[in-house]
Amino acid sequence: MDERSYLERLLSIVCSVFDAYSVVLYMHDKHSGEFRIAAHFSLGDHVLTDSVAEPGKGFVGWIVRNRQPLLINNVDKKKGKLGYYQPDVETTIKAFMGCPLKRGQGVICLDSKRTFCFSEKDQKILHLFADFLLDIHERFELARASQNQFQHYHCLQLIHAMRKNIKRWPDFLSKFLALMSDAAGFEHSFLAARDPNGDRYYIEGAHVSMMSDKMAETHLDMSVGLVGFVFRNGQPVITGEGDGSSCTPLFGKAVKTQPMKSVLLLPLTFQKQVRGVLGLSSPSAQPIDDDLKTFCMMASEQLALFLENLYLRSKLQESEAYARNLQDSYNNSSGAAPARGA
């Protein structure tokens, strides 16, 4: 059973205990900073599940801002509103009771179509339920964090093993990008590589490409777009849930792609130059916490090491080829020289 289902079962018990019409649980979203409905239970189908409690606005917003309980046994619509019903439904609500969760983590509130049905004793009991609900939420959060950390660690192990077992660069890159998308939860992943001239770049590989095959083969302008910014400045770009769609296109305005709400771009630096950019992006909002950032940084370092090894190997092969050519030229010139005394 997932967290939402678990919370809704508990809210149904709260609703029964207080003989309420609806019970609504708002939780603070760490990424957007907003208070959104995490779960609810109602005897009707009128709760607006996408509602956001703004501090200071309405009864729920008052609790959010003041972190104090609120009990209203005869609701006066002129003095405030609940905010999680349409106006025509809200007029039928006669009583409201709510209390904050500890540390400003959220608000639990319930209502009734009967006046004077809640008491101060009820409010004390509601506090106990609030503490219990927060404890459950934090346990689920801890379990999710542990699961994500394990998945990230396992992915890093696979990448490390790939560096030893997969010799062909195209095979390594394809596997690497697929692993990154899966472990990070992003729909798209790609590697942008600096071209030999150093002033443009191209998409060397992608997992679920964002552009046409023809455009993917084009060498792109490094002076525009978020990817170009990373190449020029050597600094990562991270936009996540709560930031909305990025105002700056990933590859510049000339390259048409779907707007991305979550973007993570990391520079791959070796030989004192940004040689590539590892990109993760998603059209839907994805939470980007510190654990995910650390994982992606570590994975990008593994990729940079692999690229540097390929670079050094290529330079070594060039040097060996150059030395062989010199040797061949010397041998040929020595063989063609006239013998002494001729």
N, C-alpha and C positions, 0 to 999 in steps of 0.2 A: 504494500500500500504506500502510495507517495504522500508527501507532506500535506498537500492540499486536501486529499481525501481524509487523512487522519484528523486534520484540524476541523474539517466540516462535520465529522462525526461528533467531535467534542462540542462544537458550537450547537449542534442539535440537542445535546444534553443541556447546555446552558439555556437554550430557548425553552426547553421543557421545565427546567427548574424554576425559572422566573415567569413562566406562562406568557412569554413575549411573542410578538408578531415576527420580528426579525432580529437576528444577531449578526453583526458585521465586525470583522477584524481587519484593521488597517495595519500594515507593516511598513517600516521605513526602508526604502530602497537605497542601499549604500552607493549605488552607481549613479542614479539620477538625483538622489537627495529628496525624492518625493515620497509621500505617504499614500500608498495604493492599497486597494482591497486585496488581501491575500487569501481570504476565505469568507464564506458567509453561509447562513442558514435562514430560510424564511418560509413562512406559511403561504406566501404568494410568490409570484415570478416577476417582481417589479424592481428588485435591487439592481442598480446600475453598476455592474461589476468593473467597469473601466473608470469609475470616478476617482478623483484625486482630492485628498484633504489638504487644502491650503491653510497654512498657519494663520489663525485669527479670523478665518472666514467660516461662518456657520458654527453649529454646536461642536462638531468633530474638530474643526480647525481651532476652536477656542481651547480644547483639551490639548491639542498638539502644541500650541504656543505656550500655554501656561503650565502644562504637565500637572494638571489638577483634575480631580474627578468632577463630574457634572451630573446633577439630578434635577430633572424638570418634570413635574407631575401634571402640569397643565400647559402644554406647549402653546406659546404665543408666536404665531408665524411672523408677526411684525418685528420681533426681537431676534429672530434667527431662523435658520433652516438646517435640516439634516444633511442634505447634499447628496445622498445616495438613492433618492427617488425622483421620479418625474413630479412636477408641481401638483398634478391632479391626485397622485397617490399620496403625496406628502401631507395634503390637507386632511387626510383621514387619520393621521398619527396624532395621538393625544398625550403621550408620555414618552420620555427619553431618559436613558441612563447610560453613562459611559465613564471609563477610567483609563488612564494612561498605563502603558507597559513600562517596566523599569528602564532607566537610562534613555528614555525617549525613543524606544524602539518601535512604538506603535500605539494603537488605541483599540480597545474593545468597546463596542457600544451596542445597546439593544433598545428596542422601542415597543410600544403597545398602542392598540386602538382604544384602550380604556384609560381614563384619567385616574390619578392617585393610586396607581397599582404598584409602584416601587417605593422602597423605604431606605433609610440610612443603613439598616441591617443588611438589606439586599446589596447595597453598594459595597459593604465590607466583604460579603461573599464573592461578589464580582471581582474584587481585587485578588482573591485567592485563585479564581479561575484565570485571571490575567497572568499571574505569576506562573501558573502551570502551563499555559499556552506558550509563553515566552520560553520556558525551559524546553518544551518540545521542539519549538522552532530552532533554538540554538543547537540542540542535539542533531537535528537534521542538517543544519549548516556545517557542523563539525564533521558529520559523516560524508557530506558532499566534498568538503575540502580534503579529507583523507583519501577519498576515492580519486579525486583529481590529481593529487600529489602522486599517488601510486601509478596512475596512468601516465603521468608525465615522466616519472622515473623509468617506467618500463619502456617508454618510447625512446628515451635517451640511451638506454641499454641497447635497443635494436639499432639505433643509428651508429653507435660505437661498433657494434658487430658488423654492420654493413660496410664500414670503412675498411675492414679487414677482408671481408668475404666477397664484396662486389667490386670488381676491377674496372668495369666499363662505366664511364661517367654518365652517359644517358640513362643507364639502368639505375645507377645510384640516385640520380636526381629525381627520376620518376617515383621511385619508392619513397624517397625522403619527403617530397611534397605531399604525397598521399598520406603519409604518417602524420605530418604536421597538421593537415586539415582535420584529420580524425581526432587527434589528441587535443587540439586547441578548440575544436568545435566551430571552425570557420569554413564556409562553403568554398572559398577560393584560396589557393596558395600559388605563388609563382616566384621565379628567380629572374631578376633583371640583371643583365651583365653589361659592363662597359665594353664598347667596341674597341678595336685595335688603335683607332685614331685618338680615343680618349675623350672626345667631345660629344658623343652620342651613346645610346644604349639600346639594347634589344631584349626581348623576352626569350630567354634561353629554354625555359620550361615552365609548364603550368599544370596544376591539377584543377580541372573545371575552368577552362579558359573564359575570360571576360570579353574577348574580342574575336573578330573573325580571323581565320587562318592567314589571310592575306595581310591584315594589319599586324598580326603577331610576328610576321617576318620583316616588318619595317623597322628601320633604325630610328629611334625616337629622340626628340629634342630634350637635352638635359637641362635646359634653362627654364622649363615650365613643368607644372604638375608636382604632386607630392613626392613621387619617386625621384624626379629630378632634384628636388630640394634635398633629399637624403644623399644623393650622389654628390651634390655641390658642398654640402655642409658637414657630412659625416655624422649627422645626428638622427636618432630614431624619430619617427612620427607615430603617435599612438592616439587614436580617437575611439572612444567606446560608447557604451550605453549612456544616454543622457546628453550626449553632445549633438545628436541629430546627424543628418547626412553631412558629409564633409563638403564645405563650400568650394574647396579646391579640388578639381578632378585629379585622379591618380596619375594619369599620363598626359595631362594637358587637355585643353578644350578640343583640340583637333581629333582626339581619339574618343569616340563615343562609347561609353560603358554605362551600365546600370549604376545609379547612385548607391554608394556604400555608406551604411550607418556605422559600421565598425571597421577600423583599419589599423593594422600594425605593420610598420615598415622598419626593417633593421638593416643598418649598413654592414657590409662584409668587407673588412679592411685588412689588407696585408701589403707588404712592400711600400708602406707609407702612403697608400692610396685606396680610396673606396673602389673596389673592383666589382662589387655587385650589391644588390639590395634584395633581401628576402622579404616577401610580402604576404600578408594574410589579410583577407577582407571578406566582408559579409554584408549583403543587402539588408539583413535584419540586425537589430541591436543585440550585441553580445557583451556580456560583462567581461571586463579585462581587469582582473585583480593582480595583486603583486606576485602571487604564485605563478600565474600564467605568463606575466612579463619575464620572470626569472627563468622559467622553462624555455621560452622562446629565445631569450638571450643565450642560454647555454646551447640550445640546438643550433643557433646561428653561428656560434663559435666552432662547433663541430663541422658545419658546412664550410666555414672559412678555412679551417685547417685542411679539409679535403681539397679545396680549390687551390690553396697555396702549395700543397704537395704536387698537384697536377701542374701548376705553374713552374715550380722548380724542376720537375721531371722534364717538362717541355724544354726549359732553358738548358738543362743538362744534355738532352738529346741534340739540341741545336749546336751546342759547343762540341759534342762528339762528332757530329756531322761536319762541322767546320774544320776540326782537327784532321779528320780523314781526308777532306778535300785538300788541305794543305800538304798532307803527307803524299797523296796521290800526285799532286802537282810537282812536288819536289822529286818524287821518284821518276816521273815522266821527263822532267827537265834534266835529271842526272843521266837517264838512259839515252837521251837525245844528244848529249854533249859529245864532241869529237874526242877521240882518244889522244893522249899526249904524244907528241912527236910525229903526228900524222901530217 
